[in-house]
Amino acid sequence: MNLPKSWNNITVSQYKELRGLGTPVSFFDWHLDVLDILSDVDVEDLTFDEVDEAFDGLKWLKREPHKVYAKELGQYVCK
């Protein structure tokens, strides 16, 4: 599975999709939605352990983008 390593490795389109995620039915569903946006695989075929392992590499999602990127991305995101 090919996943971005940081905020500066995602596209504006991916950022907009992440920002647009609503309240998930479950925490696991939120994980699937995020992986669906950021990965190149069909997330419906992943096991719980595969989802958990994939999220180990996405710890950067817990932090806001650096101010430089946030300012650049902000101009493309509808508030």
C-alpha positions as CSV (number, residue, x, y, z in Angstrom):
1,M,0.0,0.0,0.0
2,N,1.4,3.4,-1.0
3,L,0.7,6.0,1.6
4,P,1.9,9.6,1.9
5,K,4.6,10.3,4.5
6,S,3.5,13.8,5.6
7,W,1.1,16.6,4.9
8,N,3.3,17.9,2.1
9,N,2.9,14.6,0.2
10,I,-0.8,14.8,-0.3
11,T,-2.7,16.7,-3.0
12,V,-5.1,19.6,-2.5
13,S,-7.9,17.3,-3.6
14,Q,-7.0,14.8,-0.9
15,Y,-6.8,17.5,1.7
16,K,-10.2,18.8,0.7
17,E,-11.6,15.3,1.0
18,L,-10.1,14.7,4.4
19,R,-11.5,18.1,5.6
20,G,-14.9,17.1,4.3
21,L,-15.1,13.9,6.2
22,G,-18.2,14.0,8.4
23,T,-18.7,12.4,11.7
24,P,-18.1,8.6,11.2
25,V,-20.4,5.9,12.4
26,S,-17.4,4.3,14.0
27,F,-13.8,5.0,14.5
28,F,-13.0,2.0,12.2
29,D,-15.2,3.5,9.5
30,W,-13.2,6.8,9.8
31,H,-10.0,4.9,9.4
32,L,-11.4,3.2,6.2
33,D,-12.5,6.6,4.8
34,V,-9.1,8.1,5.4
35,L,-7.3,5.1,3.8
36,D,-9.7,5.3,0.9
37,I,-8.7,8.9,0.3
38,L,-4.9,8.4,0.8
39,S,-4.2,5.0,-0.5
40,D,-4.1,3.1,-3.8
41,V,-5.9,0.0,-2.7
42,D,-9.5,-1.1,-2.3
43,V,-10.0,-0.6,1.5
44,E,-13.0,-2.9,1.6
45,D,-10.7,-5.8,1.1
46,L,-8.4,-4.9,4.1
47,T,-8.5,-6.8,7.4
48,F,-8.7,-5.0,10.7
49,D,-5.0,-5.7,11.3
50,E,-4.0,-4.3,7.9
51,V,-6.0,-1.1,8.6
52,D,-4.3,-0.8,12.0
53,E,-0.8,-1.4,10.5
54,A,-1.5,1.1,7.7
55,F,-2.4,3.8,10.3
56,D,0.9,3.3,12.1
57,G,2.5,5.2,9.1
58,L,-0.1,8.0,9.3
59,K,0.7,9.4,12.7
60,W,1.3,12.8,11.0
61,L,-2.5,13.1,10.5
62,K,-2.8,13.8,14.2
63,R,-1.1,17.1,13.8
64,E,-2.3,20.1,11.7
65,P,-0.4,20.9,8.6
66,H,2.6,23.2,9.1
67,K,1.6,26.8,8.8
68,V,3.2,27.2,5.4
69,Y,1.2,24.3,4.0
70,A,-2.0,25.2,5.9
71,K,-1.9,28.7,4.4
72,E,-1.4,27.4,0.9
73,L,-4.0,24.7,1.3
74,G,-6.5,27.1,3.0
75,Q,-6.9,29.1,-0.1
76,Y,-8.3,26.1,-2.0
77,V,-10.6,24.8,0.8
78,C,-14.1,26.2,1.1
79,K,-14.8,27.2,4.7
